[in-house]
Amino acid sequence: ELISKDKIEQWILPHLSKGKRGFSTRYDLVKIIQLIVKRLKTGCQWRELSLK
């Protein structure tokens, strides 16, 4: 885990807007942000990342 859940909730999530229309994601936004950071840091392929 590159960034802790607490840091993401404190520093990143407050700056993200929540859509008023459309669908809501069924995945945890913290987990999505952690996977994006991991992808950027390691350069692995998107399909190698797992949301589960």
GUPA-219363 format. One record per atom (N, C-alpha, C): residue in three letters; atom name; x, y, z. Coordinates in steps of 0.2 Angstrom, whole numbers, plus 5000, padded with zeros to 4 digits. Example, Ala and Ser with C-alpha at 12.3 -4.5 7.8 and 13.67 -1.06 7.14 Angstrom:
<pts>
<pt><resn>ALA</resn><name>N</name><east>5066</east><north>4972</north><up>5039</up></pt>
<pt><resn>ALA</resn><name>CA</name><east>5062</east><north>4978</north><up>5039</up></pt>
<pt><resn>ALA</resn><name>C</name><east>5066</east><north>4984</north><up>5039</up></pt>
<pt><resn>SER</resn><name>N</name><east>5064</east><north>4989</north><up>5035</up></pt>
<pt><resn>SER</resn><name>CA</name><east>5068</east><north>4995</north><up>5036</up></pt>
<pt><resn>SER</resn><name>C</name><east>5064</east><north>5000</north><up>5039</up></pt>
</pts>
This chain:
<pts>
<pt><resn>GLU</resn><name>N</name><east>5004</east><north>4994</north><up>5000</up></pt>
<pt><resn>GLU</resn><name>CA</name><east>5000</east><north>5000</north><up>5000</up></pt>
<pt><resn>GLU</resn><name>C</name><east>5004</east><north>5006</north><up>5000</up></pt>
<pt><resn>LEU</resn><name>N</name><east>5004</east><north>5010</north><up>4995</up></pt>
<pt><resn>LEU</resn><name>CA</name><east>5008</east><north>5016</north><up>4994</up></pt>
<pt><resn>LEU</resn><name>C</name><east>5006</east><north>5022</north><up>4998</up></pt>
<pt><resn>ILE</resn><name>N</name><east>4999</east><north>5023</north><up>4998</up></pt>
<pt><resn>ILE</resn><name>CA</name><east>4996</east><north>5028</north><up>5002</up></pt>
<pt><resn>ILE</resn><name>C</name><east>4991</east><north>5025</north><up>5007</up></pt>
<pt><resn>SER</resn><name>N</name><east>4991</east><north>5027</north><up>5013</up></pt>
<pt><resn>SER</resn><name>CA</name><east>4987</east><north>5025</north><up>5018</up></pt>
<pt><resn>SER</resn><name>C</name><east>4980</east><north>5027</north><up>5017</up></pt>
<pt><resn>LYS</resn><name>N</name><east>4975</east><north>5024</north><up>5019</up></pt>
<pt><resn>LYS</resn><name>CA</name><east>4968</east><north>5025</north><up>5018</up></pt>
<pt><resn>LYS</resn><name>C</name><east>4966</east><north>5032</north><up>5022</up></pt>
<pt><resn>ASP</resn><name>N</name><east>4969</east><north>5033</north><up>5028</up></pt>
<pt><resn>ASP</resn><name>CA</name><east>4968</east><north>5039</north><up>5031</up></pt>
<pt><resn>ASP</resn><name>C</name><east>4971</east><north>5045</north><up>5027</up></pt>
<pt><resn>LYS</resn><name>N</name><east>4977</east><north>5045</north><up>5024</up></pt>
<pt><resn>LYS</resn><name>CA</name><east>4979</east><north>5050</north><up>5020</up></pt>
<pt><resn>LYS</resn><name>C</name><east>4975</east><north>5052</north><up>5014</up></pt>
<pt><resn>ILE</resn><name>N</name><east>4972</east><north>5047</north><up>5011</up></pt>
<pt><resn>ILE</resn><name>CA</name><east>4968</east><north>5048</north><up>5005</up></pt>
<pt><resn>ILE</resn><name>C</name><east>4962</east><north>5051</north><up>5007</up></pt>
<pt><resn>GLU</resn><name>N</name><east>4959</east><north>5049</north><up>5013</up></pt>
<pt><resn>GLU</resn><name>CA</name><east>4952</east><north>5052</north><up>5015</up></pt>
<pt><resn>GLU</resn><name>C</name><east>4954</east><north>5059</north><up>5018</up></pt>
<pt><resn>GLN</resn><name>N</name><east>4959</east><north>5061</north><up>5020</up></pt>
<pt><resn>GLN</resn><name>CA</name><east>4961</east><north>5067</north><up>5023</up></pt>
<pt><resn>GLN</resn><name>C</name><east>4963</east><north>5072</north><up>5018</up></pt>
<pt><resn>TRP</resn><name>N</name><east>4967</east><north>5070</north><up>5013</up></pt>
<pt><resn>TRP</resn><name>CA</name><east>4970</east><north>5075</north><up>5008</up></pt>
<pt><resn>TRP</resn><name>C</name><east>4967</east><north>5075</north><up>5001</up></pt>
<pt><resn>ILE</resn><name>N</name><east>4964</east><north>5069</north><up>4999</up></pt>
<pt><resn>ILE</resn><name>CA</name><east>4962</east><north>5069</north><up>4992</up></pt>
<pt><resn>ILE</resn><name>C</name><east>4955</east><north>5069</north><up>4991</up></pt>
<pt><resn>LEU</resn><name>N</name><east>4951</east><north>5065</north><up>4995</up></pt>
<pt><resn>LEU</resn><name>CA</name><east>4944</east><north>5064</north><up>4994</up></pt>
<pt><resn>LEU</resn><name>C</name><east>4940</east><north>5071</north><up>4995</up></pt>
<pt><resn>PRO</resn><name>N</name><east>4942</east><north>5075</north><up>4999</up></pt>
<pt><resn>PRO</resn><name>CA</name><east>4939</east><north>5082</north><up>5000</up></pt>
<pt><resn>PRO</resn><name>C</name><east>4939</east><north>5086</north><up>4994</up></pt>
<pt><resn>HIS</resn><name>N</name><east>4944</east><north>5085</north><up>4989</up></pt>
<pt><resn>HIS</resn><name>CA</name><east>4944</east><north>5089</north><up>4983</up></pt>
<pt><resn>HIS</resn><name>C</name><east>4941</east><north>5085</north><up>4977</up></pt>
<pt><resn>LEU</resn><name>N</name><east>4938</east><north>5080</north><up>4978</up></pt>
<pt><resn>LEU</resn><name>CA</name><east>4934</east><north>5076</north><up>4973</up></pt>
<pt><resn>LEU</resn><name>C</name><east>4927</east><north>5078</north><up>4973</up></pt>
<pt><resn>SER</resn><name>N</name><east>4924</east><north>5080</north><up>4968</up></pt>
<pt><resn>SER</resn><name>CA</name><east>4917</east><north>5081</north><up>4968</up></pt>
<pt><resn>SER</resn><name>C</name><east>4913</east><north>5075</north><up>4967</up></pt>
<pt><resn>LYS</resn><name>N</name><east>4907</east><north>5075</north><up>4969</up></pt>
<pt><resn>LYS</resn><name>CA</name><east>4902</east><north>5069</north><up>4968</up></pt>
<pt><resn>LYS</resn><name>C</name><east>4897</east><north>5071</north><up>4964</up></pt>
<pt><resn>GLY</resn><name>N</name><east>4896</east><north>5067</north><up>4959</up></pt>
<pt><resn>GLY</resn><name>CA</name><east>4891</east><north>5068</north><up>4953</up></pt>
<pt><resn>GLY</resn><name>C</name><east>4884</east><north>5068</north><up>4956</up></pt>
<pt><resn>LYS</resn><name>N</name><east>4880</east><north>5073</north><up>4954</up></pt>
<pt><resn>LYS</resn><name>CA</name><east>4873</east><north>5073</north><up>4956</up></pt>
<pt><resn>LYS</resn><name>C</name><east>4868</east><north>5068</north><up>4952</up></pt>
<pt><resn>ARG</resn><name>N</name><east>4871</east><north>5067</north><up>4945</up></pt>
<pt><resn>ARG</resn><name>CA</name><east>4867</east><north>5062</north><up>4941</up></pt>
<pt><resn>ARG</resn><name>C</name><east>4871</east><north>5056</north><up>4939</up></pt>
<pt><resn>GLY</resn><name>N</name><east>4868</east><north>5052</north><up>4936</up></pt>
<pt><resn>GLY</resn><name>CA</name><east>4872</east><north>5046</north><up>4934</up></pt>
<pt><resn>GLY</resn><name>C</name><east>4873</east><north>5041</north><up>4939</up></pt>
<pt><resn>PHE</resn><name>N</name><east>4877</east><north>5036</north><up>4938</up></pt>
<pt><resn>PHE</resn><name>CA</name><east>4878</east><north>5030</north><up>4942</up></pt>
<pt><resn>PHE</resn><name>C</name><east>4883</east><north>5032</north><up>4948</up></pt>
<pt><resn>SER</resn><name>N</name><east>4883</east><north>5028</north><up>4953</up></pt>
<pt><resn>SER</resn><name>CA</name><east>4888</east><north>5029</north><up>4958</up></pt>
<pt><resn>SER</resn><name>C</name><east>4892</east><north>5022</north><up>4958</up></pt>
<pt><resn>THR</resn><name>N</name><east>4898</east><north>5023</north><up>4959</up></pt>
<pt><resn>THR</resn><name>CA</name><east>4903</east><north>5017</north><up>4958</up></pt>
<pt><resn>THR</resn><name>C</name><east>4901</east><north>5012</north><up>4964</up></pt>
<pt><resn>ARG</resn><name>N</name><east>4902</east><north>5006</north><up>4962</up></pt>
<pt><resn>ARG</resn><name>CA</name><east>4901</east><north>5001</north><up>4967</up></pt>
<pt><resn>ARG</resn><name>C</name><east>4908</east><north>4999</north><up>4971</up></pt>
<pt><resn>TYR</resn><name>N</name><east>4913</east><north>5002</north><up>4969</up></pt>
<pt><resn>TYR</resn><name>CA</name><east>4920</east><north>5001</north><up>4972</up></pt>
<pt><resn>TYR</resn><name>C</name><east>4922</east><north>5007</north><up>4976</up></pt>
<pt><resn>ASP</resn><name>N</name><east>4926</east><north>5006</north><up>4981</up></pt>
<pt><resn>ASP</resn><name>CA</name><east>4928</east><north>5011</north><up>4986</up></pt>
<pt><resn>ASP</resn><name>C</name><east>4933</east><north>5016</north><up>4983</up></pt>
<pt><resn>LEU</resn><name>N</name><east>4932</east><north>5022</north><up>4983</up></pt>
<pt><resn>LEU</resn><name>CA</name><east>4936</east><north>5027</north><up>4980</up></pt>
<pt><resn>LEU</resn><name>C</name><east>4943</east><north>5027</north><up>4982</up></pt>
<pt><resn>VAL</resn><name>N</name><east>4944</east><north>5025</north><up>4989</up></pt>
<pt><resn>VAL</resn><name>CA</name><east>4951</east><north>5025</north><up>4992</up></pt>
<pt><resn>VAL</resn><name>C</name><east>4954</east><north>5019</north><up>4988</up></pt>
<pt><resn>LYS</resn><name>N</name><east>4951</east><north>5013</north><up>4987</up></pt>
<pt><resn>LYS</resn><name>CA</name><east>4955</east><north>5008</north><up>4984</up></pt>
<pt><resn>LYS</resn><name>C</name><east>4956</east><north>5010</north><up>4976</up></pt>
<pt><resn>ILE</resn><name>N</name><east>4952</east><north>5013</north><up>4973</up></pt>
<pt><resn>ILE</resn><name>CA</name><east>4953</east><north>5015</north><up>4966</up></pt>
<pt><resn>ILE</resn><name>C</name><east>4959</east><north>5020</north><up>4966</up></pt>
<pt><resn>ILE</resn><name>N</name><east>4960</east><north>5025</north><up>4971</up></pt>
<pt><resn>ILE</resn><name>CA</name><east>4965</east><north>5030</north><up>4971</up></pt>
<pt><resn>ILE</resn><name>C</name><east>4972</east><north>5026</north><up>4972</up></pt>
<pt><resn>GLN</resn><name>N</name><east>4972</east><north>5021</north><up>4977</up></pt>
<pt><resn>GLN</resn><name>CA</name><east>4978</east><north>5017</north><up>4978</up></pt>
<pt><resn>GLN</resn><name>C</name><east>4980</east><north>5013</north><up>4972</up></pt>
<pt><resn>LEU</resn><name>N</name><east>4975</east><north>5010</north><up>4968</up></pt>
<pt><resn>LEU</resn><name>CA</name><east>4977</east><north>5007</north><up>4962</up></pt>
<pt><resn>LEU</resn><name>C</name><east>4980</east><north>5011</north><up>4957</up></pt>
<pt><resn>ILE</resn><name>N</name><east>4977</east><north>5017</north><up>4956</up></pt>
<pt><resn>ILE</resn><name>CA</name><east>4980</east><north>5022</north><up>4951</up></pt>
<pt><resn>ILE</resn><name>C</name><east>4987</east><north>5024</north><up>4953</up></pt>
<pt><resn>VAL</resn><name>N</name><east>4988</east><north>5025</north><up>4960</up></pt>
<pt><resn>VAL</resn><name>CA</name><east>4995</east><north>5027</north><up>4962</up></pt>
<pt><resn>VAL</resn><name>C</name><east>5000</east><north>5021</north><up>4961</up></pt>
<pt><resn>LYS</resn><name>N</name><east>4998</east><north>5015</north><up>4962</up></pt>
<pt><resn>LYS</resn><name>CA</name><east>5002</east><north>5009</north><up>4961</up></pt>
<pt><resn>LYS</resn><name>C</name><east>5003</east><north>5009</north><up>4954</up></pt>
<pt><resn>ARG</resn><name>N</name><east>4999</east><north>5010</north><up>4949</up></pt>
<pt><resn>ARG</resn><name>CA</name><east>5000</east><north>5009</north><up>4942</up></pt>
<pt><resn>ARG</resn><name>C</name><east>5005</east><north>5015</north><up>4940</up></pt>
<pt><resn>LEU</resn><name>N</name><east>5004</east><north>5021</north><up>4942</up></pt>
<pt><resn>LEU</resn><name>CA</name><east>5009</east><north>5026</north><up>4941</up></pt>
<pt><resn>LEU</resn><name>C</name><east>5016</east><north>5025</north><up>4943</up></pt>
<pt><resn>LYS</resn><name>N</name><east>5016</east><north>5022</north><up>4949</up></pt>
<pt><resn>LYS</resn><name>CA</name><east>5023</east><north>5021</north><up>4953</up></pt>
<pt><resn>LYS</resn><name>C</name><east>5027</east><north>5015</north><up>4949</up></pt>
<pt><resn>THR</resn><name>N</name><east>5023</east><north>5009</north><up>4948</up></pt>
<pt><resn>THR</resn><name>CA</name><east>5026</east><north>5003</north><up>4946</up></pt>
<pt><resn>THR</resn><name>C</name><east>5026</east><north>5002</north><up>4938</up></pt>
<pt><resn>GLY</resn><name>N</name><east>5022</east><north>5005</north><up>4935</up></pt>
<pt><resn>GLY</resn><name>CA</name><east>5021</east><north>5005</north><up>4928</up></pt>
<pt><resn>GLY</resn><name>C</name><east>5018</east><north>4998</north><up>4925</up></pt>
<pt><resn>CYS</resn><name>N</name><east>5015</east><north>4995</north><up>4930</up></pt>
<pt><resn>CYS</resn><name>CA</name><east>5012</east><north>4988</north><up>4928</up></pt>
<pt><resn>CYS</resn><name>C</name><east>5006</east><north>4990</north><up>4923</up></pt>
<pt><resn>GLN</resn><name>N</name><east>5003</east><north>4984</north><up>4920</up></pt>
<pt><resn>GLN</resn><name>CA</name><east>4997</east><north>4985</north><up>4916</up></pt>
<pt><resn>GLN</resn><name>C</name><east>4991</east><north>4986</north><up>4920</up></pt>
<pt><resn>TRP</resn><name>N</name><east>4986</east><north>4989</north><up>4917</up></pt>
<pt><resn>TRP</resn><name>CA</name><east>4980</east><north>4990</north><up>4921</up></pt>
<pt><resn>TRP</resn><name>C</name><east>4976</east><north>4983</north><up>4922</up></pt>
<pt><resn>ARG</resn><name>N</name><east>4977</east><north>4979</north><up>4918</up></pt>
<pt><resn>ARG</resn><name>CA</name><east>4973</east><north>4972</north><up>4919</up></pt>
<pt><resn>ARG</resn><name>C</name><east>4977</east><north>4968</north><up>4924</up></pt>
<pt><resn>GLU</resn><name>N</name><east>4983</east><north>4970</north><up>4926</up></pt>
<pt><resn>GLU</resn><name>CA</name><east>4986</east><north>4966</north><up>4932</up></pt>
<pt><resn>GLU</resn><name>C</name><east>4984</east><north>4969</north><up>4939</up></pt>
<pt><resn>LEU</resn><name>N</name><east>4980</east><north>4975</north><up>4939</up></pt>
<pt><resn>LEU</resn><name>CA</name><east>4978</east><north>4977</north><up>4945</up></pt>
<pt><resn>LEU</resn><name>C</name><east>4971</east><north>4974</north><up>4947</up></pt>
<pt><resn>SER</resn><name>N</name><east>4970</east><north>4973</north><up>4953</up></pt>
<pt><resn>SER</resn><name>CA</name><east>4963</east><north>4970</north><up>4955</up></pt>
<pt><resn>SER</resn><name>C</name><east>4960</east><north>4974</north><up>4960</up></pt>
<pt><resn>LEU</resn><name>N</name><east>4953</east><north>4975</north><up>4959</up></pt>
<pt><resn>LEU</resn><name>CA</name><east>4949</east><north>4979</north><up>4964</up></pt>
<pt><resn>LEU</resn><name>C</name><east>4946</east><north>4974</north><up>4969</up></pt>
<pt><resn>LYS</resn><name>N</name><east>4947</east><north>4968</north><up>4969</up></pt>
<pt><resn>LYS</resn><name>CA</name><east>4944</east><north>4964</north><up>4974</up></pt>
<pt><resn>LYS</resn><name>C</name><east>4949</east><north>4962</north><up>4979</up></pt>
</pts>
